[in-house]
Amino acid sequence: MINRGRYGARVYLMDGKKILVYQTIKRGTAQNAPYVVFPKTQQGVFSNINDDKGIADAIRDALSGKLP
């Protein structure tokens, strides 16, 4: 069974040239439970700001819970 909405993504602009994407996970079961970066040691994925496919792939992976 797929847990829809369990995962999310945080996207940060780092230096005007790179984007950092973190995977988040919903902390509880309540509708308004916060999303937190999990695990806290996660490295995230860096992508060039002009690499649309790389950014989209990273966000898609984060939303499906597959970001490394």
C-alpha positions as CSV (number, residue, x, y, z in Angstrom):
1,M,0.0,0.0,0.0
2,I,1.3,3.4,-0.9
3,N,1.3,6.1,1.8
4,R,0.2,9.1,-0.2
5,G,1.5,12.3,1.2
6,R,3.9,10.7,3.6
7,Y,7.0,12.2,1.9
8,G,7.8,15.7,0.8
9,A,10.6,17.7,-0.5
10,R,12.5,20.8,0.6
11,V,14.3,22.8,-2.0
12,Y,17.0,25.4,-1.3
13,L,18.9,27.7,-3.6
14,M,22.4,27.5,-2.4
15,D,24.6,30.0,-4.2
16,G,22.7,31.2,-7.2
17,K,24.0,28.2,-9.2
18,K,23.1,25.1,-7.2
19,I,19.8,23.7,-5.8
20,L,19.8,21.4,-2.9
21,V,16.8,19.0,-2.5
22,Y,16.1,17.2,0.8
23,Q,13.5,14.4,1.3
24,T,11.1,15.0,4.2
25,I,8.8,12.6,6.0
26,K,5.6,13.4,7.8
27,R,6.2,13.2,11.6
28,G,2.7,12.0,12.6
29,T,-0.6,10.9,11.2
30,A,-2.6,14.1,11.8
31,Q,-3.5,16.0,8.7
32,N,-1.4,19.0,9.8
33,A,1.6,17.0,11.2
34,P,4.9,18.7,10.2
35,Y,7.3,17.3,7.6
36,V,10.9,16.9,8.8
37,V,14.1,16.0,7.1
38,F,14.7,12.4,7.8
39,P,17.2,11.1,8.7
40,K,18.8,14.2,10.0
41,T,22.2,13.1,8.5
42,Q,20.7,12.9,5.0
43,Q,23.0,14.5,2.5
44,G,20.4,15.7,-0.1
45,V,20.9,16.0,-3.8
46,F,22.6,18.9,-5.5
47,S,21.7,20.0,-9.0
48,N,22.7,22.8,-11.3
49,I,20.0,25.5,-11.4
50,N,19.8,25.1,-15.2
51,D,19.3,21.3,-15.0
52,D,15.5,21.1,-15.2
53,K,15.5,17.3,-15.6
54,G,17.9,16.8,-12.6
55,I,15.8,19.1,-10.4
56,A,12.5,17.4,-11.4
57,D,14.0,13.9,-10.9
58,A,15.3,14.8,-7.4
59,I,12.0,16.3,-6.4
60,R,10.1,13.3,-7.8
61,D,12.4,10.9,-5.9
62,A,11.9,12.8,-2.7
63,L,8.1,12.7,-3.0
64,S,8.2,9.0,-3.6
65,G,10.6,8.3,-0.7
66,K,13.4,7.2,-2.9
67,L,15.9,10.0,-2.5
68,P,19.3,8.6,-1.4
